[in-house]
Amino acid sequence: MTQEDAEEFNPSSVQQLQQLLFAPFKRKKTEVKKNPDEQGLAGLEYLPEGGISEGMGGEEEVYGDEAPKRKVTKNEPDDFPEVRAFTVPNTKGIILPGKKAALKNREMLIKGLGITPIEYTDKGLPSADTNILKILAGDVKKKNYGEAYKSLKAKGQEELGIKVCEGLGALLDYRSIETLIGTFIIPLQNLPDKNDRIHSSLNIFTETGRLASRRPNLQNQPALDKDKYKIRYAFIPEEGKKFIVADYGQLELRILAHITNCKSMLDAFKSGGDFHSRTAVGMYPYIKKELQDGKVLLEWDYSKGNPPLPLIKDKYAAERKKSKAMNFSIAYGKSAHGFSKDWGCTIQEAQQTLDAWYADRPEVKEWQDRVKNIALEKGWTQTLIGRYRNLSKMLKSRSRTMVNHALRACINTPIQVIGK
């Protein structure tokens, strides 16, 4: 890619990113069952999680009863060469050889890096979504480079691998800033009334029954530890008034424990204290042994001074962090495939951790499998208060992404409706 071409490269273009990172490559043949609901739950185990974003408790994207139609491009190639031409605006006014004047458009050549793809889209092309870019980049700030580095290093291009990871890290930072500007900063500048007050709209007719805020989305402001531009400081009460912040403690987990009648979870809530550390004790035998041997403490009342022994949340912070992530994410149907992307590990490693969680909470797994099978058989899921959610069209979709979305929805809908 020449300097002129590099300036025209569009980092928001999935096609250009696929070409740059993975070419040359061939389209991977993917199998999609016509009627997955007739195959039973076991027949769906092969389905990856496509591009569905899995937040920890966030409002899911609502598709309604029917999945969005995908635009199909005719005569799409199966072989993608190392160098491929893309049509771009001729903003520099470059005059091509044999031409007297600059044309409106010109061709930009992109030479692929040949990085090994991590997963594929429904169309059989290498995925280049944000989660994949994070895995490719790794933790650049700590110089713990990701899969792009490993792939290029194996080809004797270690220095190039580092540069690619740094470039991907910069791209992810750019996208994060772009999201903050488009989602938060600009709407907060344009939407206040003449008194500089915000009045968002609430949608009560969501698929899950949860309230959804828009124009602007006040439910999705940046978390405190990620609010680098201090967006939360834009919200101030009227003079003489105060904001009151109140939240239920681990409400979704309490609902999950009640719905599934999970003995381990119910006992943990009755005992009180650090729920996530208790989860880690149940998942990791070596932590449980240290607790039984009196080498660590589950929790401590700091009004009595410093703890005489290390706390589990300090000594085994990594294990507790995974336990906490799983506690919330499993309630929303996340699988080993999703955890592997979060943790940057293999699906097998994520599955081992997932199995350890379920081993201490078998009632949750039994309930999830039962709810999925009901959805596959009848096409709907139901809440404790009798609310139905129709998932039949998504479950019959030829799209793997939509089927997986529906299977997660049949799990998290009963929890979200009661919790919100």
HUQUI-V795889 format. One record per pair of residues at least 24 apart in sequence whose C-alpha atoms are under 8 Angstrom apart, sorted by the first residue. I is the first residue (numbers start at 1). J is the second residue. D is the distance in whole Angstrom. If there is no record, write none. Layout:
I|J|D  I|J|D
This chain:
1|108|8  1|109|6  1|110|6  1|111|6  5|108|6  5|109|7  5|110|8  8|88|7  8|108|8  11|171|7  14|128|7  14|129|8  16|110|8  17|128|7  18|126|6  18|127|7  18|128|6  19|80|8  19|82|8  19|84|7  19|110|7  19|111|7  19|112|5  20|110|6  20|111|6  20|112|4  20|113|6  21|112|6  21|113|5  21|114|6  21|115|6  22|112|6  22|113|6  22|114|5  22|115|5  22|116|6  22|117|6  22|126|7  23|80|6  23|81|6  23|82|5  23|83|8  23|111|7  23|112|4  23|113|6  23|114|5  23|115|8  24|79|8  24|80|5  24|81|5  24|82|4  24|83|8  24|112|6  24|113|8  24|114|6  25|79|6  25|80|5  25|81|7  25|82|8  25|114|8  26|78|6  26|79|5  26|80|6  26|125|8  27|77|8  27|78|5  27|79|6  27|80|8  27|123|8  27|124|5  27|125|5  28|120|7  28|123|8  28|124|4  28|125|6  29|124|6  30|122|7  30|123|8  30|124|6  32|398|6  32|399|7  32|400|7  33|398|7  34|396|7  34|397|8  34|398|6  35|396|5  35|397|8  35|398|8  36|376|8  36|395|7  36|396|6  36|403|8  37|376|5  37|377|6  37|395|6  37|396|6  38|376|7  38|377|7  40|373|7  40|376|7  40|377|8  41|369|8  41|372|7  41|373|6  41|376|7  47|400|6  47|404|7  48|337|7  48|400|7  48|401|8  48|404|8  49|337|7  49|338|7  49|400|7  49|401|6  49|404|6  49|405|8  50|120|8  50|121|6  50|122|7  50|400|7  50|401|5  51|121|8  51|129|7  51|401|7  52|401|7  52|405|7  54|332|8  54|334|7  54|338|8  55|329|8  56|325|8  56|328|6  56|329|5  56|332|7  57|328|7  57|329|7  57|332|7  59|210|8  59|212|7  62|206|7  62|207|6  64|207|7  65|390|6  65|391|6  65|392|7  65|393|6  65|394|7  66|393|5  66|394|6  67|393|7  67|394|6  67|397|7  67|402|6  82|111|6  82|112|5  82|113|8  82|114|8  83|109|6  83|110|6  83|111|4  83|112|6  84|109|6  84|110|6  84|111|7  85|109|4  85|110|6  86|110|8  115|148|6  115|151|6  115|152|7  116|148|8  116|151|6  122|399|7  122|400|7  122|401|8  130|172|8  131|341|7  131|342|8  132|341|7  133|168|7  133|172|8  134|168|8  134|169|8  134|172|8  135|341|7  135|344|6  136|165|7  136|168|8  137|164|8  137|165|4  137|166|7  137|168|6  137|169|6  138|165|7  138|169|8  138|344|8  140|165|7  140|166|6  140|169|6  183|216|8  184|216|8  184|221|7  184|231|8  185|231|7  187|215|7  187|216|6  188|216|7  191|215|7  191|216|8  207|389|7  208|389|7  208|413|5  208|414|8  208|416|6  208|417|6  209|416|8  209|417|5  209|420|8  210|416|7  210|417|6  210|420|6  211|420|7  251|419|6  252|328|8  252|331|7  252|415|6  252|416|7  252|419|6  253|327|7  253|328|7  253|331|7  255|415|6  255|418|8  255|419|7  256|331|7  256|364|8  256|415|7  257|364|8  260|363|6  260|364|6  260|367|6  261|363|7  262|361|6  262|362|8  262|363|5  262|364|6  263|361|7  263|363|8  264|360|7  264|361|6  265|361|7  273|299|7  274|298|7  274|299|7  276|320|6  276|323|6  276|324|5  276|327|8  277|312|6  277|313|6  277|320|6  277|323|8  279|320|8  279|323|6  279|324|8  279|327|8  279|357|8  280|319|6  280|320|5  280|323|6  282|357|8  282|360|6  283|323|8  283|353|8  283|356|5  283|357|5  283|359|8  283|360|7  284|356|7  287|312|8  287|316|8  323|357|8  326|354|8  326|357|8  331|411|7  331|412|6  331|415|8  332|408|6  332|409|8  332|411|6  332|412|5  333|407|8  333|408|5  333|409|7  333|411|6  333|412|6  334|408|7  368|411|6  371|410|7  371|411|7  372|407|6  372|410|7  372|411|7  375|407|8  375|410|7  380|410|7  381|410|5  381|413|8  381|414|8  382|410|8  382|413|8  382|414|6  383|413|7  383|414|4  383|415|8  383|417|7  383|418|8  384|414|7  384|418|8  385|418|8  389|413|8
